[in-house]
Amino acid sequence: MGIIGWIILGLIAGAIAKAILPGRQGGGWIVTLILGVVGAILGGWIGSAIFGVGINEFWSLSTWLLAIGGAIIVLLIWGLITGRNKSSTR
C-alpha cells in the first residue's frame, strides 16, 4: 500500500474512531489524519505481533479493523494527554 493509501486509510480510520469514542476529542481534520495514520501503524504492528496479520491490502477487512482499533487506542491516549494539559492550566 502506498503513501496515499496510508493517508486515506488513516483519515477514514481516525474519523471512524472519533465517531466511536464518546465525548469530545480536540483537534481538527489534520489531527484526525495524523492520529489515524499513527493508529493504523500501531494497529498493524499490534496485529502482526499478536495475531500474525498485518496491514497489507487497502480493501482487506483485517486492515480496516486493525487500523480503526489502533486509531481508537491512539485517540484514547491523545485524550488522556490533552485532558491533563487542559485541567492543569486552569
C-alpha positions as CSV (number, residue, x, y, z in Angstrom):
1,M,0.0,0.0,0.0
2,G,1.4,3.4,-1.0
3,I,1.6,6.6,1.0
4,I,-1.7,7.9,-0.5
5,G,-3.4,4.7,0.7
6,W,-2.0,5.1,4.2
7,I,-3.2,8.7,4.3
8,I,-6.7,7.8,3.1
9,L,-6.8,4.8,5.5
10,G,-5.6,7.0,8.4
11,L,-8.1,9.7,7.7
12,I,-11.0,7.4,7.5
13,A,-9.9,5.2,10.4
14,G,-9.3,8.4,12.6
15,A,-12.8,9.7,11.7
16,I,-14.4,6.4,12.5
17,A,-12.5,6.2,15.8
18,K,-13.7,9.7,16.7
19,A,-17.3,8.7,15.9
20,I,-17.0,5.5,18.0
21,L,-15.5,7.1,21.1
22,P,-17.8,9.1,23.4
23,G,-17.0,12.7,24.4
24,R,-15.3,15.4,22.6
25,Q,-11.7,15.0,21.5
26,G,-9.7,18.0,20.5
27,G,-8.2,18.6,17.1
28,G,-9.4,19.1,13.6
29,W,-9.1,17.0,10.5
30,I,-5.3,17.4,10.4
31,V,-5.0,16.0,13.9
32,T,-7.5,13.3,12.9
33,L,-5.4,12.4,9.9
34,I,-2.2,12.2,12.0
35,L,-3.7,10.2,14.8
36,G,-5.4,7.9,12.3
37,V,-2.1,7.2,10.4
38,V,-0.3,6.6,13.7
39,G,-3.2,4.4,14.8
40,A,-3.0,2.4,11.6
41,I,0.7,1.9,12.0
42,L,0.1,0.9,15.7
43,G,-2.8,-1.4,14.8
44,G,-0.6,-3.1,12.1
45,W,2.2,-3.5,14.5
46,I,0.0,-5.0,17.2
47,G,-1.8,-7.2,14.7
48,S,1.4,-8.6,13.3
49,A,2.9,-9.1,16.7
50,I,-0.1,-10.8,18.3
51,F,-2.2,-12.3,15.5
52,G,0.4,-12.6,12.7
53,V,-1.8,-10.4,10.5
54,G,-0.5,-7.0,9.3
55,I,-1.9,-4.2,7.2
56,N,-1.2,-5.3,3.7
57,E,-4.2,-4.5,1.4
58,F,-6.4,-1.5,1.4
59,W,-9.6,-3.4,0.9
60,S,-9.0,-6.1,3.5
61,L,-11.3,-6.3,6.5
62,S,-8.4,-7.1,8.8
63,T,-6.6,-4.0,7.6
64,W,-9.6,-1.8,8.5
65,L,-10.2,-3.4,11.8
66,L,-6.6,-3.1,12.8
67,A,-6.4,0.5,11.7
68,I,-9.6,1.5,13.5
69,G,-8.5,-0.3,16.6
70,G,-5.1,1.3,16.6
71,A,-6.7,4.7,16.0
72,I,-9.0,4.2,19.0
73,I,-6.0,3.4,21.2
74,V,-4.1,6.4,19.9
75,L,-7.2,8.6,20.4
76,L,-7.7,7.4,24.0
77,I,-4.0,8.2,24.7
78,W,-4.4,11.6,23.0
79,G,-7.5,12.4,25.1
80,L,-5.6,11.5,28.3
81,I,-2.6,13.7,27.3
82,T,-4.7,16.7,26.2
83,G,-7.1,16.3,29.1
84,R,-4.3,16.6,31.6
85,N,-2.9,19.6,29.9
86,K,-6.2,21.5,29.9
87,S,-7.0,20.7,33.5
88,S,-3.5,21.7,34.8
89,T,-3.7,25.1,33.1
90,R,-6.9,26.2,34.9
